[in-house]
């Protein structure tokens, strides 16, 4: 019954910005971390950014200094602010939730949103 719904993707020119949103709904009682992953055409899915329950963040080296992950605990939404976008940022971006039931981990994924960076 857990659902993750991404939005905010689209077409942008190099150097432009986008903000992705992921709204979480359903029976999630304990969230360990949330994150964003992406998959470029013909490539493996890769981690972009994560934010822990304590607010600690991690970023892929390729996006450090350009992307910022944040969350709103009231709205149950995680965001990815993407600045100075490059063509290599193109891909499908997926929201992820790492949840816990006691000590048992559960991972949930959104349907993905397309980001295209092109002139």
C-alpha positions as CSV (number, residue, x, y, z in Angstrom):
1,X,0.0,0.0,0.0
2,X,3.1,2.3,0.1
3,X,3.3,4.6,-2.9
4,X,6.0,7.0,-4.0
5,X,5.0,9.5,-6.7
6,X,7.6,11.6,-8.4
7,X,7.1,14.9,-10.3
8,X,9.1,17.8,-11.6
9,X,11.0,16.3,-14.4
10,X,11.1,17.7,-17.9
11,X,13.3,19.2,-20.6
12,X,15.9,21.8,-19.6
13,X,18.9,23.4,-21.3
14,X,22.4,22.9,-20.0
15,X,23.0,25.2,-17.0
16,X,19.4,25.2,-16.1
17,X,17.6,24.0,-13.0
18,X,14.8,21.6,-12.0
19,X,13.3,20.6,-8.7
20,X,12.0,17.0,-8.3
21,X,9.4,16.1,-5.7
22,X,8.5,12.7,-4.3
23,X,5.3,12.4,-2.2
24,X,5.2,9.3,0.1
25,X,1.9,7.8,1.1
26,X,0.8,4.5,2.8
27,X,1.7,2.6,5.9
28,X,5.3,3.7,6.5
29,X,5.9,3.7,10.3
30,X,9.7,4.2,10.4
31,X,11.8,5.7,7.6
32,X,15.5,5.1,7.9
33,X,16.5,7.0,4.8
34,X,15.2,8.5,1.5
35,X,17.0,9.0,-1.7
36,X,17.1,9.6,-5.4
37,X,18.5,7.3,-8.0
38,X,18.8,7.7,-11.8
39,X,19.2,5.6,-14.8
40,X,20.6,6.9,-18.1
41,X,19.9,5.2,-21.4
42,X,21.9,2.0,-21.7
43,X,23.4,2.4,-18.2
44,X,23.0,0.9,-14.7
45,X,20.8,2.7,-12.1
46,X,23.0,4.8,-9.9
47,X,22.6,6.5,-6.6
48,X,22.3,10.3,-6.8
49,X,21.6,11.5,-3.3
50,X,20.3,10.2,0.1
51,X,19.1,11.8,3.3
52,X,19.0,9.8,6.6
53,X,16.4,10.1,9.3
54,X,18.9,12.3,11.2
55,X,19.3,14.6,8.3
56,X,22.7,13.5,7.1
57,X,23.1,13.7,3.3
58,X,25.3,11.9,0.8
59,X,25.8,12.6,-2.9
60,X,27.3,11.0,-5.9
61,X,30.6,12.7,-6.8
62,X,29.2,13.7,-10.2
63,X,26.5,15.9,-8.6
64,X,28.3,17.3,-5.6
65,X,27.9,21.1,-5.4
66,X,25.1,21.1,-8.0
67,X,22.3,19.0,-6.4
68,X,20.7,19.3,-3.0
69,X,18.4,16.8,-1.3
70,X,15.9,17.8,1.3
71,X,12.7,16.6,2.9
72,X,9.5,17.9,4.5
73,X,8.5,15.6,7.4
74,X,5.0,17.2,7.7
75,X,4.2,16.8,4.0
76,X,6.1,13.5,3.7
77,X,7.9,14.7,0.7
78,X,11.5,14.5,-0.4
79,X,13.0,17.0,-2.9
80,X,16.0,17.1,-5.2
81,X,17.0,20.6,-6.3
82,X,19.2,20.3,-9.4
83,X,21.2,23.3,-10.5
84,X,23.7,23.8,-13.3
85,X,22.4,20.7,-15.1
86,X,24.6,18.9,-17.7
87,X,23.6,16.7,-20.6
88,X,25.1,13.7,-18.7
89,X,22.4,14.3,-16.0
90,X,19.8,13.0,-18.5
91,X,17.9,10.0,-17.3
92,X,14.9,8.6,-15.4
93,X,15.0,9.7,-11.8
94,X,13.6,7.4,-9.1
95,X,12.6,8.1,-5.6
96,X,13.5,5.5,-2.9
97,X,12.4,4.9,0.7
98,X,14.4,2.7,3.0
99,X,11.9,1.8,5.8
100,X,12.1,-0.3,8.9
101,X,9.7,-2.7,10.6
102,X,11.5,-3.3,13.9
103,X,14.9,-4.2,12.4
104,X,13.6,-5.6,9.1
105,X,14.4,-3.4,6.1
106,X,11.9,-2.6,3.3
107,X,12.7,-0.6,0.2
108,X,10.1,1.1,-2.0
109,X,10.4,2.8,-5.4
110,X,8.5,5.4,-7.3
111,X,7.6,5.1,-11.0
112,X,10.3,7.5,-12.1
113,X,10.3,10.9,-13.8
114,X,12.2,11.8,-17.0
115,X,14.9,14.5,-16.9
116,X,16.3,15.6,-20.2
117,X,19.2,18.1,-20.5
118,X,19.7,19.2,-24.0
119,X,20.2,22.3,-26.2
